[in-house]
Amino acid sequence: MSMRSAMSPLGLPFESHPGLGNEEYPGFPADVCPEELPDLSKHFSVTAELLKGEPGLYEKLRVKRTALGVGLAKVIKTGMDNRGHPMIKALGSVAGDAECFDTFAPLFDKLIAGRHGDGSLLTLHSESPGRRMLTSLPAEPFEGYLVSCQARAARNLEGLRFPPAADRAERCEVERVLVRALLELGGLLKGEYYPLGGS
């Protein structure tokens, strides 16, 4: 075992846990959907409810794939393996890449509309004030009311699959691209990069 292997809290390499290495979590297949829609009578995700109400949707989408190879099986695997709870409606689907939203639009459009309202698919996000709202004033004048502050940005890289479908090689490529970009930052943004164990 490599010393660089990422370790779980139990001291075992993450790769030894089902679904955390390059092997898929056992259960619903991740590559090809079965010909018949599985019995969803005890599944409670939003995806399961949609497929139960519209079983022709499964048949229509089950053989489709994106250019990066993501199929419906990968998209709905999480909702098939995790049945959920009738009082807690998890979505039950993930996008494996950006093209999933087009390839599986009959599914994703309904999931998004159900979660965010019918108009959200056609409405663009409003422009953020962005940097105009940032200030260089120190936090001390806020007289103890400011406990913490953080800025977070999350984006996916074009041409690479999203985390639910990415393999180790793609995760390494994401890290390589981001590290290269971050190391080019200067001034106040200049910093050090410390990789996670196993990356």
C-alpha positions in Angstrom: 0.0 0.0 0.0 1.3 3.4 -0.9 2.1 5.9 1.9 0.2 8.4 -0.2 -3.1 6.5 0.0 -5.9 8.5 1.5 -7.0 7.0 4.8 -10.5 6.7 6.2 -11.2 7.4 9.9 -11.0 3.7 10.5 -7.4 3.7 9.2 -8.2 1.9 6.0 -7.4 3.3 2.6 -10.5 4.9 1.1 -10.1 2.7 -2.0 -11.0 -0.3 0.1 -14.5 1.1 0.8 -17.2 0.3 -1.8 -17.8 3.3 -4.0 -14.8 5.4 -2.9 -12.2 3.9 -5.1 -12.4 3.2 -8.8 -15.0 0.5 -8.2 -18.6 1.5 -8.1 -20.8 1.0 -5.1 -22.6 -2.3 -5.3 -26.3 -2.3 -6.2 -27.8 -0.6 -9.2 -25.4 -0.8 -12.2 -23.6 2.4 -13.0 -22.8 1.7 -16.6 -26.0 0.3 -18.3 -29.6 0.5 -17.1 -31.5 -2.8 -16.8 -34.1 -3.2 -19.6 -37.0 -3.1 -17.0 -37.4 -0.2 -14.6 -36.8 -1.7 -11.1 -39.5 -1.9 -8.5 -39.7 1.6 -7.0 -42.6 0.9 -4.6 -40.3 1.4 -1.6 -38.2 4.3 -3.0 -39.0 7.8 -1.9 -36.7 10.2 -3.8 -38.0 12.8 -6.2 -36.5 10.8 -9.1 -38.3 7.7 -8.0 -41.6 9.5 -7.7 -41.1 10.9 -11.2 -40.2 7.6 -12.7 -43.1 5.9 -11.0 -45.5 8.5 -12.3 -44.0 8.5 -15.8 -42.5 5.0 -16.4 -42.1 5.7 -20.2 -39.4 8.2 -19.2 -37.0 5.4 -18.1 -37.5 3.5 -21.4 -36.9 6.7 -23.4 -33.7 7.7 -21.6 -32.1 4.4 -20.4 -29.8 3.9 -23.5 -28.8 7.5 -24.0 -25.2 8.7 -23.2 -23.4 12.0 -23.2 -20.2 12.5 -25.3 -18.2 11.9 -22.1 -19.9 8.5 -21.6 -22.4 9.3 -18.8 -25.6 7.2 -19.1 -28.8 7.2 -17.2 -27.6 4.4 -14.9 -24.9 6.8 -13.5 -27.4 9.6 -13.2 -30.0 7.7 -11.2 -27.8 5.2 -9.3 -27.8 7.2 -6.1 -31.6 7.2 -6.0 -31.8 3.5 -6.8 -29.2 2.5 -4.2 -30.5 4.8 -1.5 -34.3 4.3 -1.2 -34.7 7.4 1.0 -37.5 8.1 3.5 -41.1 9.2 2.8 -40.7 12.3 4.9 -37.3 13.3 3.5 -37.4 13.7 -0.3 -33.8 13.5 -1.6 -33.4 14.3 -5.3 -32.1 10.9 -6.2 -30.2 11.9 -9.3 -26.8 13.5 -10.1 -25.4 15.1 -13.3 -22.2 13.3 -14.4 -21.2 16.1 -16.7 -22.7 19.3 -18.2 -24.2 17.6 -21.2 -26.4 15.5 -18.8 -28.7 18.5 -18.5 -29.4 18.3 -22.3 -29.2 14.6 -22.9 -31.5 13.8 -19.9 -33.5 17.0 -20.1 -36.9 15.2 -19.8 -35.7 14.1 -16.4 -33.6 17.0 -15.2 -36.0 19.7 -16.3 -38.8 18.1 -14.3 -36.5 17.6 -11.3 -35.3 21.2 -11.3 -38.8 22.6 -11.9 -40.1 20.5 -9.0 -37.4 21.7 -6.7 -37.2 25.3 -7.7 -40.5 26.1 -9.4 -41.5 26.0 -13.1 -39.9 29.4 -14.1 -36.4 28.6 -12.8 -35.4 26.8 -16.0 -35.8 29.9 -18.1 -34.6 32.5 -15.5 -31.0 33.4 -15.4 -29.4 34.1 -12.1 -29.3 37.8 -11.3 -26.0 39.5 -11.5 -24.1 39.4 -8.2 -22.6 42.7 -7.0 -19.4 40.8 -6.8 -16.2 42.8 -6.1 -18.1 46.0 -5.8 -19.4 44.9 -2.4 -15.9 43.9 -1.1 -14.2 46.2 1.2 -10.7 46.4 2.6 -11.9 47.7 6.0 -10.7 45.6 8.9 -13.4 43.6 10.7 -12.7 45.2 14.1 -15.1 48.1 13.6 -18.0 45.7 13.6 -17.6 45.5 17.5 -17.5 41.8 17.9 -20.6 41.0 15.7 -18.5 39.3 13.0 -17.7 35.8 14.0 -16.4 34.5 10.7 -16.4 35.2 7.0 -15.6 33.1 4.0 -15.9 33.2 0.3 -16.6 30.1 -1.7 -16.5 29.4 -5.4 -17.6 26.2 -7.0 -17.3 25.5 -10.7 -16.7 22.5 -12.9 -14.0 22.4 -15.6 -15.1 22.1 -19.2 -14.3 18.8 -20.8 -14.2 16.9 -17.6 -16.9 14.9 -15.9 -18.4 16.1 -12.6 -17.4 14.4 -9.4 -20.2 11.8 -9.3 -18.9 10.4 -12.6 -15.2 11.3 -12.5 -12.6 8.5 -12.2 -9.2 8.9 -10.4 -7.4 10.1 -13.6 -10.0 12.9 -14.0 -9.8 13.9 -10.4 -6.0 14.1 -10.8 -6.4 16.2 -13.9 -8.8 18.6 -12.1 -6.2 18.9 -9.3 -3.4 19.5 -11.8 -5.3 22.2 -13.7 -6.5 24.0 -10.5 -3.0 23.9 -8.8 -1.4 25.3 -11.9 -4.0 28.2 -12.0 -3.7 28.9 -8.2 0.1 28.9 -8.2 0.0 31.7 -10.8 -1.9 34.0 -8.4 0.1 36.9 -7.0 -0.2 39.6 -4.5 -2.8 39.1 -1.7 -4.0 35.9 -3.4 -0.6 34.3 -3.5 -0.3 31.2 -1.2 0.9 27.7 -0.8 -0.8 24.5 -2.0 -1.0 21.5 0.3 -2.3 18.4 -1.4 -4.6 16.0 0.4 -3.1 12.6 1.2 -3.5 10.3 -1.8 -4.0 13.0 -4.3 
